[in-house]
């Protein structure tokens, strides 16, 4: 099993933050099914202010560069979800050009 930590910011807008949380309290079943299909075993998203932190556990063969694009193609609702969530998000200052969620480096494990 692999684990990943990623981060992104939400737009600085209280209504957008409320909408984002509402969507994640009621995720679309097609999106959840597709995430599992590409090898994501567990995914959790936490928020502090505008900052989102996502923790994922995946199958050993999971590769974000390959499997996230594959997930988007499994059901048209997945691309629709990503487009919608993108309206609420903005990249971190540390993000590379074109990068949405920025992968974090593991620095400690107990």
ABEGO torsion letter per residue (X at the ends): XBBBBBBBBBBBBAAAAAAAAAAAABBBAAAAAAAAAAGBABBBBBBBEABBBBBBBBBAABBAAAAAAAAAAABAAAAAAAAAAAAABBBBAABBBGBBBBBBBBABBX
